[in-house]
Amino acid sequence: MAKSSTSPYPEWVLKFRKPGTEIRRKGDKFYVYKVSSVYDPDKKRAKKITGAYLGKITELDGFVASDKIKVSKTLPIVNSDKITTREYGMSMFVQRYCKDIIEILKIYFPEQWEWIVACLYSRLTYKSSIKKIDYYYKRSYLSKDANLVLNPKNISTLYRDLGVNRDPIQSYMQAFLNNSTVALIDATDIISYSKNLTRNKISKTKSGTYDPLFNLLYFYQPGTFSPAYYRLFDGNIKDIKMVQMAVEESGYKDAIIIADKGFSSKENYEILDQADLKYIK
């Protein structure tokens, strides 16, 4: 190998030297580093600063860039200030697999359906409180094209408006019945010591204790178990009375009630007879 008379490096190495770089020899291998200089006020002269390793030089292949340099050249430069991170998985589940629910919401809640979906998403995904619904929804893919102001005041107003207007809620749930002539009925007591609930009444729970509670009754569609009707009752209203009132309000015609043996009693049958409801015992 012929060497230059003024350099310790072979000619085939020197021809790959570029401004702002430094060649270092280690045995028979030659490495290229980035270099720069800064003024050293103590020594009153420039001081060399060795930077990043750029690659190596071989007689066969010439300059071979380091793997890090190769990767950096292939990756586009991204402005991180323009990047937005959004939750995607649950958002896509709602959009793809809840289309039937959303389409019916649009029919019965044309001005509120987007708000309802936003609240349900935040509650279902994060068990969000009212004040955090906006935070979670704005960070979801669902909000990409929406322009909702979900502050606590607006959400409280939404909840109030939904609660005082039962007609669209009943129509919405009954839309899932698909003309079914059969409904499953289930009632449960919910214990609550809240002083803001008017339906709380001291009553005997299913576990045998006496606590302040209210009752929640639902009708379900057999097969899919989709809700078809619901109603809240005061805690001191008996099951049979709840069923009577619910059947009358739900709009079921010529209903025949089939209950388990725990429902069987002379008093219950008398209430059904007085309400002119058919039953099988």
C-alpha positions in Angstrom: 0.0 0.0 0.0 1.5 3.4 -1.1 1.5 6.1 1.5 1.5 9.9 1.1 4.8 11.5 1.8 3.0 14.2 4.0 0.3 12.1 5.7 0.3 8.9 7.9 -2.8 7.8 5.9 -2.9 6.0 2.5 -4.1 8.0 -0.5 -7.3 5.8 -0.7 -8.2 6.9 2.8 -7.4 10.6 2.3 -9.7 11.0 -0.7 -12.7 10.4 1.6 -11.7 13.1 4.0 -14.2 16.0 4.0 -14.3 19.4 5.8 -15.6 19.1 9.4 -14.4 15.5 9.8 -11.4 13.8 11.3 -9.9 10.4 10.4 -8.6 8.2 13.2 -6.5 5.2 12.7 -6.7 2.1 15.0 -4.4 -0.6 13.8 -5.2 -1.2 10.1 -8.7 0.3 10.4 -9.7 3.9 9.7 -12.6 5.7 11.3 -14.3 9.0 10.6 -15.6 11.4 13.2 -17.3 14.8 13.0 -15.2 17.6 14.4 -15.7 21.3 15.3 -13.7 24.0 17.1 -14.5 26.5 19.8 -12.4 29.3 21.2 -10.7 28.5 24.6 -10.4 31.8 26.5 -8.0 30.3 29.0 -5.5 29.1 26.3 -6.3 32.0 24.0 -6.8 29.7 21.0 -9.2 27.4 19.3 -9.9 24.0 20.8 -11.0 21.0 18.8 -14.3 19.2 19.8 -14.7 15.7 18.5 -18.3 14.9 17.7 -20.3 11.8 16.6 -18.8 8.8 14.9 -19.8 8.9 11.2 -18.4 5.6 9.8 -15.3 3.8 8.5 -13.1 3.8 5.4 -12.0 0.6 3.7 -9.9 0.1 0.6 -12.5 -2.2 -1.0 -15.8 -0.3 -0.1 -14.6 3.2 0.5 -16.6 5.2 3.1 -19.1 3.1 4.9 -21.6 5.1 7.0 -22.4 3.9 10.6 -25.8 2.2 11.1 -27.0 5.2 13.1 -26.3 7.6 10.2 -28.1 5.2 7.8 -31.2 5.2 10.0 -31.2 8.9 10.4 -31.1 9.4 6.7 -34.0 7.1 6.0 -36.3 8.6 8.6 -38.3 11.8 7.7 -37.9 14.9 9.9 -41.1 15.2 11.9 -42.2 18.4 13.6 -43.3 17.2 17.0 -45.3 20.4 17.7 -47.8 19.2 15.1 -48.3 15.7 16.5 -51.5 14.9 18.3 -51.9 11.7 20.4 -55.5 10.3 20.6 -57.0 7.1 22.0 -57.9 5.0 19.0 -58.9 1.4 20.0 -62.1 2.1 22.0 -63.0 4.9 19.6 -62.9 2.5 16.7 -65.0 -0.1 18.6 -67.7 2.5 19.2 -67.7 3.7 15.5 -67.6 0.2 14.0 -69.6 -2.0 16.4 -72.1 0.4 17.9 -73.5 1.8 14.6 -77.0 0.4 15.3 -77.1 2.1 18.7 -75.9 5.4 17.3 -78.3 5.4 14.4 -81.3 4.9 16.7 -79.9 7.6 19.0 -79.9 10.0 16.0 -83.6 9.4 15.5 -84.8 10.0 19.0 -82.1 12.4 20.2 -81.3 14.4 17.0 -79.8 17.3 19.0 -78.2 15.4 21.8 -76.8 12.1 20.3 -73.2 13.3 20.0 -73.2 14.5 23.6 -74.7 11.2 24.8 -72.0 9.2 22.9 -69.2 11.4 24.3 -70.5 10.9 27.9 -70.9 7.1 27.4 -67.4 6.8 25.9 -65.8 8.6 28.8 -67.8 6.8 31.4 -67.4 3.3 29.9 -63.6 3.7 29.1 -62.4 5.7 32.1 -65.3 5.6 34.6 -65.0 9.4 34.3 -66.5 11.9 36.6 -68.5 14.7 35.0 -65.7 17.2 35.2 -63.2 14.8 33.4 -65.5 13.9 30.5 -64.2 16.7 28.3 -60.6 15.8 29.1 -60.9 12.2 28.0 -63.2 12.9 25.1 -60.9 15.5 23.5 -58.1 13.0 23.6 -60.1 10.4 21.8 -60.3 9.7 18.0 -64.1 10.2 18.3 -63.6 13.9 18.8 -61.5 14.4 15.7 -64.3 16.0 13.7 -66.6 17.0 16.6 -66.9 20.4 18.2 -68.5 19.8 21.6 -68.1 21.8 24.7 -68.3 19.2 27.5 -67.9 21.3 30.6 -69.6 20.2 33.8 -72.4 22.8 33.4 -73.4 21.7 30.0 -73.2 18.0 30.9 -75.4 18.6 34.0 -77.9 20.3 31.8 -77.9 17.4 29.4 -78.5 14.9 32.2 -81.3 17.0 33.6 -83.0 17.3 30.2 -82.7 13.5 29.5 -84.0 12.7 33.0 -87.2 14.8 32.8 -88.2 13.6 29.3 -89.0 9.8 29.4 -90.8 9.6 26.1 -87.8 9.5 23.8 -85.9 7.2 26.2 -88.8 4.7 26.1 -89.1 5.0 22.3 -85.3 4.5 21.9 -85.2 1.3 24.0 -88.4 -0.1 22.4 -86.8 0.2 19.0 -84.5 -2.7 19.9 -87.4 -5.1 20.5 -87.9 -5.8 16.8 -91.6 -6.5 17.3 -90.8 -9.1 20.0 -93.9 -10.2 21.9 -91.9 -11.4 24.9 -90.0 -9.4 27.5 -87.9 -10.4 30.5 -88.4 -8.4 33.6 -85.9 -7.8 36.4 -86.0 -5.5 39.4 -83.2 -4.7 41.8 -82.9 -2.6 44.9 -80.0 -0.1 45.1 -78.9 1.1 48.5 -78.0 4.8 48.7 -77.4 7.2 51.6 -77.4 10.2 49.4 -79.6 13.1 50.7 -80.1 14.4 47.2 -82.2 11.5 46.0 -86.0 11.7 46.6 -86.7 8.1 45.9 -84.7 6.7 48.8 -86.9 5.0 51.3 -86.2 2.8 54.2 -87.2 -0.7 53.1 -86.2 -4.3 53.4 -83.5 -5.4 51.0 -83.2 -8.7 49.2 -80.4 -9.6 51.7 -82.9 -9.1 54.6 -81.5 -5.8 56.0 -83.4 -2.5 56.3 -81.7 0.4 54.5 -82.5 3.5 52.5 -82.9 2.4 48.9 -84.6 2.9 45.5 -85.7 0.3 43.0 -84.6 0.0 39.4 -86.8 -2.1 37.0 -85.9 -3.1 33.5 -87.5 -5.0 30.6 -85.1 -6.9 28.4 -85.5 -8.5 24.9 -84.9 -12.2 25.0 -81.9 -13.5 23.1 -80.0 -10.2 22.9 -80.9 -8.9 26.4 -81.2 -5.4 24.9 -83.0 -3.1 27.3 -86.6 -2.3 26.2 -87.9 -0.3 29.1 -86.8 1.0 32.5 -88.2 2.9 35.4 -87.1 4.0 38.9 -89.4 3.4 41.9 -89.4 4.5 45.5 -87.7 2.0 47.8 -91.0 1.1 49.6 -92.9 0.1 46.5 -93.4 -3.7 46.2 -92.3 -5.7 43.3 -95.8 -6.6 42.1 -96.8 -3.0 42.1 -93.8 -2.0 40.1 -94.6 -4.7 37.5 -98.2 -3.5 37.3 -97.2 0.1 36.7 -94.4 -0.8 34.3 -96.6 -3.0 32.1 -99.2 -0.3 31.9 -96.7 2.5 31.0 -94.6 0.4 28.6 -97.4 -0.1 26.2 -97.4 -3.8 26.1 -100.9 -5.0 25.1 -102.7 -8.1 26.3 -99.7 -8.9 28.5 -99.5 -12.3 30.2 -97.2 -12.4 33.2 -95.2 -15.5 34.0 -93.3 -15.3 37.3 -91.2 -17.7 39.4 -92.7 -19.2 42.6 -91.1 -16.5 44.8 -93.6 -14.1 43.2 -96.6 -16.3 44.1 -98.8 -15.0 46.9 -102.5 -14.3 47.4 -101.8 -10.6 47.8 -99.9 -10.4 44.5 -102.7 -12.2 42.6 -105.3 -9.8 44.0 -103.2 -6.8 42.7 -102.9 -8.4 39.3 -106.7 -9.1 39.2 -107.5 -5.6 40.2 -105.2 -4.3 37.4 -106.9 -6.6 34.9 -103.6 -8.2 34.1 -103.4 -11.8 32.9 -100.9 -14.2 34.5 -99.9 -17.9 34.8 -99.4 -19.3 38.2 
